[in-house]
Amino acid sequence: MELVYVLSGLAVGFIVGMTGVGGGSLMTPILLFFGVSPTTAVGTDLLYAAITKAGGVVVHHKHRNIDWRLTGRLALGSVPAAILTLWVLHHLHTDVQAMNVLIKRTLGFALFVTAIAIIFKQQLLKFAQRHAGDWLQMSDRKLAVLTVLTGVTLGVIVTLTSIGAGALGTVALFMLYPLIPTVRLVGTEIAHAVPLTLVAGLGHAGLGNIDWHLLGNLLCGSLPGIYIGSHLSGGVPDKVLRPALAIMLAIVGAKLVV
């Protein structure tokens, strides 16, 4: 099983390197398929995401692709929301089986939304750009409040399911800031995902939801996988990769919900 986990990390890292999405969306369902409990799968995947995306922050910062003001606004909502969600999970007096069912169904719903966001990403971006004037007429204060509320939503979803920080967060930023270059929004969301997944992951560790040995095996595969995938990015048409990824996520989401 150690080799299987390493290969799983390699495959997911490769896909993330090629498409920029799919880390938590793929890793958590894979861990569930291998019999890992939902709480442990989510907790382990959160720390896995924090470590792997930290390298992306360094690269994006070097190329000036991070808007730290937006990162701060998102974190202002997401980090407290993650802490509050962890507090609720800790004090929620329910049996483990009921908690696992809650996490699996929330995960399934989040996978559905992520799949839709991936499929209609270009249409959503065009819609946001067509209505950029409506957004630009908003005051900076109102835009800041909406950004913080977006962070709150992401904080709850990511803490419960370990997914959404990438695909959902980037689409939300596209809608709020349609005139900012795409690569800068992607870098900003990666920078925001690191503190969010780190806080949520450490919180799950405090709840005993981390398999440290499993985490090490996943990282052994994913780090070289991301490196290889990023260098092969563009080798397979995006119009083929993204729909295939979205269909796979939708199928997994349906199975988890049903």
C-alpha positions in Angstrom: 0.0 0.0 0.0 2.9 2.4 0.6 3.8 2.1 -3.1 0.2 2.6 -4.1 0.0 5.8 -2.0 3.3 7.1 -3.6 2.0 6.3 -7.1 -1.3 8.0 -6.2 0.6 11.1 -5.1 2.6 11.0 -8.3 -0.6 10.8 -10.5 -2.4 13.6 -8.7 0.7 15.8 -8.6 1.1 15.2 -12.4 -2.5 16.3 -13.1 -2.2 19.3 -10.8 1.0 20.3 -12.6 -0.6 20.0 -16.0 -4.0 21.6 -15.2 -3.5 23.7 -12.1 -6.6 22.1 -10.4 -7.6 18.8 -9.0 -5.4 18.4 -5.9 -7.9 18.0 -3.1 -10.7 17.1 -5.5 -8.8 14.0 -6.6 -6.7 13.1 -3.6 -9.5 12.9 -1.0 -11.8 10.6 -3.1 -8.7 8.4 -3.9 -8.0 8.0 -0.2 -11.7 7.2 0.5 -11.5 4.5 -2.3 -8.5 2.9 -0.5 -10.5 2.6 2.7 -9.2 5.7 4.6 -11.9 7.1 6.9 -13.4 10.5 5.6 -12.1 12.4 8.6 -8.5 11.1 8.2 -8.6 11.6 4.4 -9.7 15.2 4.7 -7.2 16.0 7.5 -4.3 14.4 5.8 -5.1 16.0 2.4 -5.3 19.5 4.0 -1.7 19.3 5.2 -0.7 17.6 1.9 -2.1 20.6 0.1 -0.5 23.2 2.3 3.0 21.7 1.8 2.7 21.1 -2.0 1.2 24.6 -2.7 3.9 26.4 -0.6 6.3 25.7 -3.5 3.8 27.3 -5.9 3.7 30.5 -3.7 7.5 30.9 -4.0 7.3 30.6 -7.8 4.4 33.0 -8.2 5.9 35.5 -5.8 9.1 35.5 -7.8 7.2 36.3 -10.9 5.1 39.0 -9.1 1.9 37.0 -9.8 0.4 37.5 -6.3 -1.9 40.3 -5.1 -1.1 40.2 -1.4 -3.9 42.6 -0.6 -6.5 40.2 -2.0 -4.8 37.3 -0.3 -5.2 39.2 3.0 -8.8 39.9 2.4 -9.6 36.3 1.6 -7.6 35.0 4.6 -9.4 37.5 6.9 -12.6 35.5 6.2 -11.3 32.0 5.6 -8.9 31.5 8.5 -11.4 32.5 11.2 -14.1 30.5 9.4 -11.8 27.4 9.4 -11.1 27.8 13.1 -14.8 28.2 13.9 -15.6 25.1 11.8 -13.0 23.1 13.6 -14.3 24.3 16.9 -17.8 23.1 15.9 -16.5 19.7 14.8 -14.6 19.3 18.1 -17.7 20.2 20.2 -20.2 18.4 18.1 -21.3 15.5 20.2 -22.0 12.9 17.6 -20.7 9.5 16.7 -17.9 9.0 14.3 -20.1 7.3 11.7 -22.5 10.2 11.6 -19.5 12.6 11.2 -18.1 10.5 8.3 -21.5 10.6 6.6 -21.7 14.4 6.9 -18.2 14.9 5.5 -18.8 12.4 2.6 -22.0 14.2 1.5 -20.5 17.6 1.9 -17.5 16.4 -0.1 -19.8 15.1 -2.9 -21.7 18.4 -3.1 -18.4 20.3 -3.3 -17.1 18.0 -6.1 -20.2 18.7 -8.1 -19.7 22.5 -7.8 -16.1 22.1 -8.6 -16.9 20.1 -11.7 -19.3 22.8 -12.9 -16.7 25.5 -12.2 -14.1 23.6 -14.3 -16.5 23.0 -17.2 -17.9 26.5 -17.4 -14.7 28.4 -16.4 -14.3 30.2 -19.7 -18.0 31.1 -19.9 -17.9 32.4 -16.3 -14.8 34.4 -17.1 -16.4 35.9 -20.3 -19.6 36.8 -18.3 -17.5 38.5 -15.6 -15.6 40.5 -18.2 -18.8 41.5 -20.0 -20.2 42.8 -16.7 -16.9 44.3 -15.5 -18.5 47.7 -15.4 -21.0 46.6 -12.8 -18.2 45.4 -10.5 -16.0 48.4 -11.2 -18.9 50.7 -10.0 -18.8 49.1 -6.6 -16.9 50.9 -3.8 -13.6 49.4 -2.7 -15.2 48.8 0.7 -18.1 46.8 -0.7 -15.8 44.8 -2.9 -13.6 44.1 0.2 -16.6 42.9 2.2 -17.6 40.5 -0.7 -14.0 39.2 -0.8 -14.0 38.5 2.9 -17.4 36.7 2.7 -16.0 34.7 -0.2 -13.1 33.7 2.1 -15.6 32.7 4.8 -17.4 30.4 2.4 -14.2 28.8 1.2 -13.0 28.4 4.8 -16.0 26.3 5.8 -16.0 24.2 2.6 -12.3 23.5 2.6 -12.2 22.6 6.3 -15.0 20.1 5.9 -14.0 18.6 2.6 -10.3 19.7 1.9 -11.4 20.8 -1.6 -12.5 24.0 -3.2 -9.5 26.3 -2.4 -8.2 26.0 -6.0 -11.1 25.8 -8.6 -13.8 27.4 -6.6 -11.6 30.2 -5.1 -10.2 31.1 -8.5 -13.6 31.3 -10.2 -14.9 33.5 -7.3 -12.0 35.8 -7.8 -12.6 35.9 -11.6 -16.2 37.1 -10.8 -15.1 39.8 -8.3 -12.0 41.0 -10.1 -12.6 40.4 -13.9 -9.9 42.9 -15.1 -7.0 41.4 -13.1 -4.9 39.0 -15.3 -5.8 35.4 -14.9 -2.3 34.3 -13.9 -2.3 36.9 -11.1 -5.6 35.6 -9.7 -4.4 32.0 -9.8 -1.2 33.0 -7.9 -3.3 34.9 -5.4 -5.6 32.0 -4.8 -2.6 29.6 -4.3 -1.1 32.1 -1.8 -4.4 32.2 0.0 -4.8 28.4 0.0 -1.5 27.8 1.9 -2.5 29.5 5.3 -6.1 28.2 4.9 -5.1 24.6 4.4 -2.3 24.8 7.0 -4.6 26.1 9.7 -7.4 23.6 8.8 -4.8 20.8 8.6 -3.2 21.6 11.9 -6.7 21.8 13.4 -7.6 18.3 12.1 -4.2 17.1 13.5 -5.3 18.3 16.9 -8.5 16.3 16.4 -6.4 13.2 15.6 -7.4 13.2 11.9 -3.9 13.0 10.4 -2.1 9.9 9.2 1.5 11.1 9.2 2.9 8.0 7.5 0.3 8.3 4.7 1.1 12.0 4.3 4.8 11.2 3.8 4.1 8.6 1.1 1.8 11.0 -0.7 4.4 13.8 -0.7 7.1 11.4 -2.0 5.0 10.9 -5.1 3.4 14.3 -5.5 6.4 16.6 -5.4 8.1 15.0 -8.5 4.7 14.6 -10.1 4.0 18.3 -9.9 7.5 19.1 -11.3 7.0 16.7 -14.3 3.4 17.8 -15.0 4.3 21.5 -14.9 7.0 21.0 -17.5 4.6 19.0 -19.8 1.8 21.5 -19.4 0.3 22.3 -22.8 1.2 18.9 -24.2 -2.4 17.8 -23.9 -5.1 20.3 -25.1 -6.9 22.0 -22.2 -10.2 21.4 -23.9 -9.6 17.7 -23.4 -8.0 17.7 -19.9 -10.5 19.9 -18.1 -13.8 18.2 -19.3 -12.3 14.8 -18.5 -11.3 16.0 -15.0 -14.8 17.6 -14.5 -16.6 14.4 -15.6 -14.5 12.3 -13.2 -15.2 14.7 -10.3 -18.9 14.7 -11.0 -19.1 10.9 -11.1 -17.2 10.6 -7.7 -19.4 13.4 -6.3 -22.6 11.5 -7.3 -21.3 8.3 -5.7 -20.5 10.1 -2.4 -23.9 11.8 -2.2 -25.9 8.8 -3.1 
